Amino acid sequence: MHSGRWRNIVGPGLLVGLVAASLMTVTMLALRYFLGIATPAELNGDRIAPFLPVDFFFKLLGLVGGFNTLKQLGIANVILGQLIVGALGGWLYAAMIERERAHDLTQYRSLGISRRGVLVVMLMVGFAWVISLGLLWPVLGTHYQGLPPGKAALATASGLLLSYAVYGAALLWLSHIRREPPRQAIPTSSHGIGRRALLLGGLGVAAVLASAALFRQLYQRATYGYDGKEYKGADLQPITPNDRFYVVTKNNIDPHVKKDWWQLEITGQVERPRTYRFEDVIALPSVMQETTLQCISNSIGGGLMSNAIWKGVPLRTLLEAAGPKAGVTEIVCRSVDGYTDDLPLEKAMDPTTLVAYEMNGVPLPQNHGFPARILAPGYVGEKSVKWVTRIELHNEDTKQFYEKQGWGPNFILHTHSRIDVPDFKEPLPLGSLIVLKGVAFAGNRGVDRVEISLDDGRTWQETQLVYKKSPLAWVHWKTSWQPREAGEYKLVVRATDGTGAVQTSKTQNIAPEGATGYHRVTARIQA
């Protein structure tokens, strides 16, 4: 192939492929925005994340500057990758068409598109679809508006096929626009190529603008503004307001579930598989329960811990109706966003383990699991699966999302205590009466007492528990202190749980089973 001819193929072919890939991206974003169908960018992240070793995962977070940045980089890289692959596909198709034109002009139909070209594009679309299904199969059941997993997998597969078909159709049509079929077996001139390139460029700009508009709408729903939100400080309330409850999420955009689409399936090793609509769940006998949740990623003194009054149905009620088979040892809870986590059957049958649908007297907020979530007191927050849509019973141990990364194997909450008040950033005046306040939490074991040390742990004095309502919830404590001398004081707090076990002083990092140790602060007393 002559160099001039080659140049006429490479640039226009890449441009055609890029515009076609841009139209495909617009289709994916539109399906995500209007129908809740997961994009490949989101599915790829969920597919890869469980296989990142926890130590490497934290190194990666440190390298990029945090989880939200990592999530955004993941989305951007996948979209950039599909645009590059789409552009290369356009170049390869252009090369094939050019070779075909030079040897056989009889293959072209009235639209200027050859039979072989159509076949090649169909094969490209089919290959991309089959490969995508194979790679993403475990997460195809993700659906951000709440379709049950079976229907969600069909919707996701159909969305991928439609998106790839848009790419294929655009590739055929735009290639025809770029160069109409020749009327004679001689090389075509470059006359008119500028006008066609302008048309292709215009279509590309339109695709970019449409993508940008959809991106802007989706970004307004993104989790980046609230993922990692903590609750602590001087205005801490015993019952956390819903809009201040801590949030941790793996998603770039959390589900926005349509109640009428949602259902809860009880499947697996059961005698009588059951499916519940939302109306069925709320019609069952319910309980009100005050329970504190705490993220496994909560640091010593951190605020990824909040308390609420929940209303829901004991999970035991649903499981007994389904009839667990002999030998069942655990349940696996699946969320509409593809997240999965497991609980021992014994914990699932505990009366305090709920399928919750109200939080502080109102329906669950969307970012806290509407319309229903699991509530597993005593376990780290990740076990209280939000947007739950399927519960499978298993007779063998399985590893789910975070366990595959290397978290665990113990997910029982450690005893935590924290000093919230006063703010020790500024010196405190000598002679003033200082009120110390904080919280303590011990999972479902309750807190019996909280002690404070004013001399870095050498001596301890008991504090007053000013809020203690439920063994499943935190306590609030306070005490008064009037230092007699100026200088620096090392303050330490510890709690004793309802079984009499004292909080461990051993310092342990967040990974793999949650942080342990005492919360220490330095008080500067100034004369």
Beta strands, then each sheet from edge to edge (+ up, - down):
strand 1: 264-268
strand 2: 274-276
strand 3: 287-294
strand 4: 305-314
strand 5: 330-335
strand 6: 340-344
strand 7: 354-359
strand 8: 362-363
strand 9: 373-375
strand 10: 388-394
strand 11: 416-421
strand 12: 428-429
strand 13: 434-441
strand 14: 447-453
strand 15: 461-462
strand 16: 464-467
strand 17: 475-481
strand 18: 487-497
strand 19: 519-526
sheet 1: 2+ 1- 10- 5+ 6-
sheet 2: 3+ 4- 7+ 8-
sheet 3: 3+ 4- 7+ 9-
sheet 4: 11+ 13- 17+ 16-
sheet 5: 12+ 19+ 18- 14+ 15-
end
